[in-house]
C-alpha cells in the first residue's frame, strides 16, 4: 500500500479506507462488508495483526457480524 502514519490518525484511517481496507468504527466495517454481500460476495478473508487484541474480536462478533448480510 505504501501508506505512512504521520501522527494524524483521522487522515490515516481515511487514507486506509480509500485504499479498500476495512477500517474504522464497527458501523463503518459493517457498512463496507454489507456492500460486498450486496453484490454476491459470500466469503471474505479478514486479517488483524494485533493478535493479543481479543477485545477487537469480541467487538467484531458482537457489533459487526450481526449487521452484515
C-alpha positions in Angstrom: 0.0 0.0 0.0 2.8 2.4 0.8 0.8 4.3 3.4 2.7 6.0 6.2 1.3 7.1 9.6 2.5 10.7 10.3 0.6 11.1 13.6 -2.7 12.2 12.2 -4.9 9.2 13.0 -8.0 10.6 11.2 -6.2 11.2 8.0 -4.5 7.8 8.1 -7.8 6.0 8.7 -9.4 8.0 5.8 -6.5 7.1 3.5 -6.7 3.4 4.6 -10.5 3.4 4.0 -9.9 4.8 0.5 -7.4 2.0 -0.3 -10.0 -0.7 0.1 -9.1 -1.7 3.7 -11.9 -2.2 6.1 -11.1 0.2 8.9 -13.0 2.5 11.3 -16.0 2.0 13.6 -17.9 -1.2 13.8 -20.7 0.6 11.9 -18.3 1.5 9.1 -16.9 -2.0 9.0 -20.5 -3.5 8.8 -21.3 -1.0 6.0 -18.3 -2.0 3.9 -18.8 -5.7 4.4 -22.5 -5.3 3.6 -21.6 -3.7 0.3 -19.7 -6.9 -0.6 -22.6 -9.1 0.5 -25.0 -6.9 -1.6 -23.1 -7.8 -4.8 -23.0 -11.5 -4.0 -19.7 -12.0 -2.2 -20.2 -14.9 0.2 -16.8 -15.1 1.9 -14.1 -12.6 2.9 -10.7 -13.0 4.5 -10.1 -10.6 7.3 -6.7 -10.0 8.9 -6.0 -8.4 12.3 -2.3 -8.3 13.2 -2.7 -7.4 16.8 -3.0 -11.0 17.9 -3.4 -10.2 21.6 -6.2 -7.8 21.0 -9.0 -10.2 21.7 -11.4 -7.3 22.5 -11.4 -6.4 18.8 -12.6 -9.9 18.0 -15.4 -9.6 20.6 -16.5 -6.2 19.2 -16.4 -7.7 15.7 -18.5 -10.6 16.7 -21.0 -8.6 18.7 -21.3 -5.4 16.6 -20.3 -6.1 13.1 -21.3 -9.7 12.1 -25.0 -9.3 13.1 -25.3 -6.3 10.8 -23.9 -7.9 7.7 -26.0 -9.6 5.0 
